[in-house]
C-alpha cells in the first residue's frame, strides 16, 4: 500500500473555518506551522495529518457583535 494513502491508528484531521480574505501565503504558513506542531508537540507523524481550510464570506455568519452593533 502506498504510504501516501496509508494512515496509522493515530491520525488527525484538522478542519479550519475562516473568513475569506486571507492571503495564500498566510494559509500556507498556517498549514506549515500546524504540521510542525502536530509532529513536534503532539507526536503525530506528518503522513498521519490532514489539514483542510474552509473559507466563507462574513455575511454567511451571525457574529454576536455584528448582530447587536449592526
N, CA, C and O atoms as a DFTB+ gen file, in Angstrom:
280 C
 N C O
     1  1       0.846      -1.181       0.000
     2  2       0.000       0.000       0.000
     3  2       0.887       1.239       0.000
     4  3       1.891       1.280       0.711
     5  1       0.536       2.221      -0.770
     6  2       1.303       3.459      -0.860
     7  2       1.249       4.208       0.467
     8  3       0.188       4.329       1.080
     9  1       2.413       4.712       0.908
    10  2       2.443       5.466       2.165
    11  2       1.671       6.782       2.051
    12  3       1.303       7.378       3.063
    13  1       1.428       7.231       0.821
    14  2       0.669       8.465       0.618
    15  2      -0.748       8.341       1.171
    16  3      -1.295       9.310       1.697
    17  1      -1.339       7.163       1.056
    18  2      -2.726       6.972       1.473
    19  2      -2.857       6.128       2.732
    20  3      -3.971       5.850       3.175
    21  1      -1.756       5.723       3.303
    22  2      -1.787       4.881       4.497
    23  2      -1.884       5.746       5.737
    24  3      -1.092       6.672       5.913
    25  1      -2.835       5.457       6.591
    26  2      -2.975       6.159       7.868
    27  2      -2.875       5.125       8.987
    28  3      -3.525       4.080       8.953
    29  1      -2.060       5.438       9.959
    30  2      -1.986       4.564      11.124
    31  2      -3.149       4.893      12.048
    32  3      -3.944       5.790      11.764
    33  1      -3.244       4.171      13.144
    34  2      -4.376       4.380      14.056
    35  2      -4.325       5.754      14.729
    36  3      -5.352       6.267      15.175
    37  1      -3.145       6.339      14.801
    38  2      -3.013       7.660      15.423
    39  2      -2.914       8.706      14.315
    40  3      -1.828       8.992      13.810
    41  1      -4.046       9.264      13.949
    42  2      -4.061      10.271      12.894
    43  2      -4.968      11.424      13.316
    44  3      -5.746      11.316      14.264
    45  1      -4.844      12.528      12.585
    46  2      -5.645      13.707      12.906
    47  2      -6.101      14.371      11.615
    48  3      -5.331      14.526      10.666
    49  1      -7.359      14.753      11.603
    50  2      -7.906      15.557      10.520
    51  2      -8.310      16.880      11.152
    52  3      -9.153      16.924      12.049
    53  1      -7.697      17.954      10.674
    54  2      -7.944      19.287      11.225
    55  2      -8.714      20.086      10.187
    56  3      -8.252      20.256       9.059
    57  1      -9.883      20.575      10.566
    58  2     -10.695      21.412       9.689
    59  2     -10.777      22.809      10.301
    60  3     -11.151      22.974      11.462
    61  1     -10.424      23.802       9.502
    62  2     -10.390      25.180       9.976
    63  2     -11.380      25.994       9.147
    64  3     -11.356      25.940       7.917
    65  1     -12.230      26.732       9.805
    66  2     -13.180      27.610       9.127
    67  2     -12.736      29.044       9.359
    68  3     -12.621      29.486      10.502
    69  1     -12.484      29.782       8.259
    70  2     -12.035      31.167       8.370
    71  2     -12.852      32.048       7.428
    72  3     -13.435      31.571       6.455
    73  1     -12.878      33.330       7.737
    74  2     -13.495      34.284       6.820
    75  2     -12.592      34.471       5.612
    76  3     -11.371      34.357       5.718
    77  1     -13.190      34.757       4.475
    78  2     -12.428      34.978       3.252
    79  2     -11.506      36.179       3.399
    80  3     -11.697      37.022       4.275
    81  1     -10.500      36.245       2.526
    82  2      -9.630      37.405       2.502
    83  2      -8.209      37.147       2.951
    84  3      -7.336      37.990       2.743
    85  1      -7.954      36.000       3.562
    86  2      -6.580      35.681       3.959
    87  2      -5.766      35.363       2.712
    88  3      -6.279      34.763       1.767
    89  1      -4.513      35.758       2.709
    90  2      -3.658      35.503       1.549
    91  2      -3.276      34.021       1.484
    92  3      -3.338      33.298       2.479
    93  1      -2.885      33.600       0.300
    94  2      -2.408      32.233       0.120
    95  2      -1.181      32.009       1.004
    96  3      -1.023      30.942       1.597
    97  1      -0.315      33.019       1.087
    98  2       0.870      32.905       1.932
    99  2       0.529      32.662       3.392
   100  3       1.173      31.853       4.060
   101  1      -0.488      33.366       3.890
   102  2      -0.928      33.179       5.277
   103  2      -1.423      31.746       5.497
   104  3      -1.066      31.103       6.484
   105  1      -2.243      31.260       4.573
   106  2      -2.806      29.913       4.724
   107  2      -1.718      28.845       4.645
   108  3      -1.765      27.856       5.376
   109  1      -0.737      29.041       3.760
   110  2       0.372      28.090       3.669
   111  2       1.198      28.088       4.945
   112  3       1.608      27.028       5.421
   113  1       1.444      29.262       5.500
   114  2       2.192      29.350       6.758
   115  2       1.422      28.684       7.891
   116  3       2.006      27.949       8.688
   117  1       0.131      28.929       7.969
   118  2      -0.709      28.296       8.987
   119  2      -0.627      26.777       8.893
   120  3      -0.449      26.097       9.903
   121  1      -0.755      26.249       7.686
   122  2      -0.690      24.801       7.493
   123  2       0.688      24.277       7.882
   124  3       0.790      23.252       8.557
   125  1       1.738      24.959       7.469
   126  2       3.105      24.540       7.800
   127  2       3.312      24.491       9.306
   128  3       3.869      23.525       9.826
   129  1       2.862      25.536      10.015
   130  2       3.024      25.586      11.468
   131  2       2.205      24.506      12.168
   132  3       2.656      23.920      13.152
   133  1       1.008      24.243      11.663
   134  2       0.193      23.175      12.257
   135  2       0.845      21.812      12.069
   136  3       0.847      20.993      12.987
   137  1       1.401      21.563      10.882
   138  2       2.112      20.299      10.654
   139  2       3.286      20.173      11.623
   140  3       3.489      19.115      12.219
   141  1       4.062      21.252      11.782
   142  2       5.203      21.219      12.695
   143  2       4.761      20.946      14.124
   144  3       5.372      20.143      14.829
   145  1       3.698      21.616      14.546
   146  2       3.189      21.440      15.904
   147  2       2.695      20.012      16.134
   148  3       2.971      19.409      17.171
   149  1       1.975      19.489      15.169
   150  2       1.443      18.125      15.319
   151  2       2.573      17.112      15.447
   152  3       2.467      16.152      16.210
   153  1       3.650      17.323      14.702
   154  2       4.774      16.389      14.772
   155  2       5.597      16.585      16.039
   156  3       5.895      15.618      16.740
   157  1       5.968      17.832      16.340
   158  2       6.875      18.101      17.453
   159  2       6.200      18.062      18.818
   160  3       6.753      17.511      19.771
   161  1       5.019      18.640      18.916
   162  2       4.356      18.768      20.220
   163  2       3.414      17.613      20.536
   164  3       3.296      17.197      21.689
   165  1       2.748      17.100      19.513
   166  2       1.748      16.051      19.733
   167  2       2.317      14.669      19.431
   168  3       1.865      13.664      19.982
   169  1       3.321      14.632      18.543
   170  2       3.956      13.356      18.228
   171  2       3.257      12.552      17.148
   172  3       3.425      11.334      17.076
   173  1       2.478      13.213      16.312
   174  2       1.801      12.528      15.214
   175  2       2.614      12.766      13.942
   176  3       2.943      13.907      13.617
   177  1       2.936      11.690      13.225
   178  2       3.740      11.781      12.011
   179  2       3.014      12.610      10.950
   180  3       1.785      12.613      10.875
   181  1       3.800      13.309      10.137
   182  2       3.226      14.194       9.116
   183  2       2.281      13.466       8.173
   184  3       1.261      14.028       7.774
   185  1       2.596      12.231       7.810
   186  2       1.725      11.499       6.888
   187  2       0.398      11.101       7.531
   188  3      -0.501      10.608       6.849
   189  1       0.276      11.312       8.831
   190  2      -0.963      10.988       9.545
   191  2      -1.790      12.229       9.861
   192  3      -2.735      12.160      10.647
   193  1      -1.445      13.356       9.260
   194  2      -2.159      14.608       9.498
   195  2      -2.748      15.116       8.187
   196  3      -2.074      15.147       7.157
   197  1      -4.011      15.511       8.244
   198  2      -4.673      16.137       7.101
   199  2      -5.267      17.451       7.582
   200  3      -5.944      17.493       8.609
   201  1      -5.012      18.526       6.839
   202  2      -5.499      19.849       7.218
   203  2      -6.315      20.409       6.070
   204  3      -5.864      20.421       4.924
   205  1      -7.533      20.880       6.383
   206  2      -8.417      21.462       5.383
   207  2      -8.867      22.829       5.885
   208  3      -9.297      22.971       7.030
   209  1      -8.763      23.830       5.018
   210  2      -9.233      25.174       5.357
   211  2     -10.476      25.479       4.533
   212  3     -10.455      25.392       3.305
   213  1     -11.543      25.833       5.211
   214  2     -12.780      26.254       4.557
   215  2     -12.903      27.764       4.697
   216  3     -12.804      28.294       5.803
   217  1     -13.116      28.455       3.591
   218  2     -13.307      29.904       3.621
   219  2     -14.770      30.231       3.348
   220  3     -15.430      29.577       2.541
   221  1     -15.252      31.237       4.024
   222  2     -16.626      31.662       3.822
   223  2     -16.713      33.183       3.893
   224  3     -15.852      33.834       4.486
   225  1     -17.740      33.733       3.296
   226  2     -17.957      35.176       3.363
   227  2     -18.501      35.545       4.742
   228  3     -19.207      34.759       5.374
   229  1     -18.167      36.737       5.192
   230  2     -18.614      37.169       6.525
   231  2     -20.131      37.218       6.627
   232  3     -20.689      36.965       7.695
   233  1     -20.805      37.541       5.526
   234  2     -22.263      37.651       5.602
   235  2     -22.950      36.296       5.777
   236  3     -24.164      36.242       5.974
   237  1     -22.198      35.218       5.709
   238  2     -22.775      33.887       5.939
   239  2     -22.710      33.479       7.408
   240  3     -23.091      32.360       7.753
   241  1     -22.235      34.370       8.274
   242  2     -22.111      34.066       9.699
   243  2     -22.873      35.093      10.510
   244  3     -22.959      36.263      10.139
   245  1     -23.418      34.643      11.611
   246  2     -24.012      35.552      12.581
   247  2     -23.062      35.693      13.748
   248  3     -23.056      34.857      14.651
   249  1     -22.256      36.745      13.740
   250  2     -21.311      37.008      14.816
   251  2     -21.972      37.989      15.767
   252  3     -22.544      38.986      15.327
   253  1     -21.903      37.723      17.060
   254  2     -22.663      38.469      18.037
   255  2     -22.500      39.964      17.874
   256  3     -23.506      40.672      17.840
   257  1     -21.272      40.490      17.769
   258  2     -21.069      41.932      17.627
   259  2     -21.778      42.488      16.388
   260  3     -22.376      43.563      16.438
   261  1     -21.707      41.755      15.290
   262  2     -22.348      42.208      14.061
   263  2     -23.861      42.280      14.205
   264  3     -24.499      43.192      13.680
   265  1     -24.428      41.319      14.914
   266  2     -25.877      41.286      15.090
   267  2     -26.334      42.426      16.001
   268  3     -27.298      43.126      15.694
   269  1     -25.639      42.606      17.117
   270  2     -26.025      43.602      18.107
   271  2     -25.655      45.012      17.664
   272  3     -26.465      45.932      17.781
   273  1     -24.441      45.188      17.157
   274  2     -23.951      46.511      16.815
   275  2     -24.340      46.922      15.409
   276  3     -24.287      48.101      15.059
   277  1     -24.736      45.930      14.592
   278  2     -25.243      46.201      13.266
   279  2     -24.230      46.665      12.314
   280  3     -24.547      46.926      11.153
